């Protein structure tokens, strides 16, 4: 089933045709959060976006206003919200290897609370960006390649490692 954009109104709404059904999409608020937002998470208090090119994270209030945008001092590749933190998957490229890490940010201020570069496993170089999710009171971090790790949110230590059939493109909780 394909979709076709039927019309885009400058008054912040678009109409899509989806398999014979007309779907109206209303844009409630449009705020600048960078040129390449690649990840978004939200709860009742705010929404957070990750801009891949600028390597920044923005916090957007439901009431609007100017977003709070900061660089987390690491090269972020994914974000998740859970427990008391905004979790950030990141990579660090060193002379001979690429390493995966996890950072915990205060969701209100985007200030770094803790971070840990995880032990190297698998290949020394890889290209799949690590992703992060919050589920079952734990942080789940993908990468490198087909590895998925369960991380204790208090100590940031790996408590379990799983091998997947292939490298994940993203991690999703629910369904």
C-alpha positions in Angstrom: 0.0 0.0 0.0 1.6 3.3 -1.1 1.0 6.8 -0.1 0.8 10.1 -2.0 1.1 13.6 -0.8 -2.1 15.3 -1.9 -1.5 18.8 -0.7 0.6 20.9 1.7 -0.9 24.0 3.1 1.4 26.7 4.4 -1.0 27.0 7.4 0.7 23.9 8.9 -1.2 20.9 7.6 -0.8 18.3 4.9 -3.2 15.8 3.3 -2.0 12.4 2.4 -3.7 9.7 0.4 -3.0 6.3 1.9 -4.4 3.3 0.1 -7.6 5.2 -0.9 -8.0 6.9 2.5 -7.4 10.6 3.0 -5.3 11.3 6.1 -5.0 14.8 7.5 -1.7 15.6 9.3 -1.8 18.7 11.5 1.5 20.3 12.5 0.9 21.7 16.0 4.2 23.5 16.4 7.3 23.8 14.2 10.5 24.6 16.0 14.2 24.6 14.8 16.0 21.6 16.2 18.8 21.3 13.6 19.1 20.3 10.0 19.1 16.5 10.4 16.9 15.3 13.3 17.3 11.5 13.3 15.8 10.4 16.6 13.0 11.7 18.8 11.7 10.6 22.2 9.0 12.2 24.4 6.9 12.0 27.5 4.3 14.3 29.0 6.9 16.9 30.1 8.8 17.4 26.8 10.3 16.0 23.6 13.9 15.5 22.8 15.5 15.3 19.4 19.0 14.3 18.2 20.5 16.2 15.3 23.0 14.0 13.6 25.0 16.6 11.7 25.5 19.1 14.5 25.7 16.2 17.1 23.3 18.1 19.4 20.3 17.2 21.5 17.3 19.5 21.8 14.6 19.6 24.5 11.3 21.0 23.4 8.6 22.1 25.9 4.9 21.3 25.1 4.1 25.0 25.3 6.7 25.8 22.7 9.3 28.5 23.1 12.9 28.2 22.1 14.3 24.7 22.4 17.2 24.0 24.8 20.0 22.6 22.6 23.3 21.3 23.8 26.1 19.1 22.6 26.5 16.1 25.0 30.4 16.2 24.6 30.2 12.8 22.8 29.3 11.8 19.2 25.6 10.8 19.8 23.9 8.2 17.6 20.6 7.5 19.4 18.5 8.6 22.4 16.1 6.9 24.8 14.2 8.1 27.8 13.8 6.0 30.9 14.4 5.9 34.7 15.6 9.3 35.6 17.7 10.0 32.5 17.9 10.7 28.8 20.2 7.9 27.6 22.6 8.6 24.7 24.3 6.0 22.6 27.6 7.2 21.3 30.7 6.2 19.4 34.3 7.2 20.0 36.7 6.7 17.1 40.2 6.1 18.2 43.4 5.6 16.2 42.8 1.9 15.4 39.2 1.2 16.6 35.7 2.4 17.0 34.2 2.0 20.5 30.6 2.2 21.7 29.5 4.0 24.9 26.5 5.1 26.9 25.8 8.5 28.5 23.2 9.6 31.0 21.9 13.2 30.7 19.6 15.1 33.0 16.5 15.3 30.8 15.6 18.8 32.1 19.0 20.5 31.6 20.8 18.1 29.2 23.8 18.1 31.6 25.9 15.0 31.5 25.4 13.0 34.7 27.5 9.9 33.8 29.1 8.1 30.9 30.9 5.0 30.2 32.9 3.6 27.2 32.0 -0.1 27.0 34.6 -2.9 26.7 35.5 -3.5 23.1 33.9 -6.6 21.5 33.8 -7.7 17.9 35.5 -5.9 15.1 37.9 -3.0 15.5 36.1 -0.9 12.9 32.4 -0.9 11.9 29.9 1.4 10.4 26.5 0.7 12.0 25.7 3.5 14.5 24.8 2.1 18.0 21.2 2.6 19.1 19.7 2.7 22.6 16.4 1.8 24.2 14.9 1.7 27.8 13.0 -1.5 28.7 12.6 -3.6 31.8 14.3 -1.1 34.0 17.5 -1.4 32.0 19.3 0.4 29.1 19.7 -1.7 25.9 22.6 -0.7 23.6 23.3 -2.1 20.2 26.6 -2.4 18.5 29.1 -3.1 17.3 27.4 -5.0 14.5 25.1 -7.8 15.8 25.6 -7.3 19.5 22.9 -6.1 21.9 23.9 -5.4 25.5 21.8 -4.9 28.6 23.2 -2.2 30.8 22.5 -1.6 34.5 21.3 2.0 34.7 23.0 2.6 38.1 26.5 1.3 37.5 26.5 1.5 33.6 28.0 -2.1 33.6 27.0 -4.7 31.0 24.8 -7.3 32.7 24.0 -9.4 29.5 25.1 -9.7 25.9 23.1 -11.1 23.1 23.9 -11.9 19.5 21.3 -10.8 16.9 20.9 -12.3 13.4 22.2 -9.0 12.0 23.1 -5.4 13.0 19.9 -3.5 14.1 18.9 -0.3 12.4 17.0 0.9 15.4 15.7 -0.4 18.8 12.0 -0.1 19.5 10.1 -1.0 22.8 6.5 -2.1 22.7 4.2 -3.8 20.3 
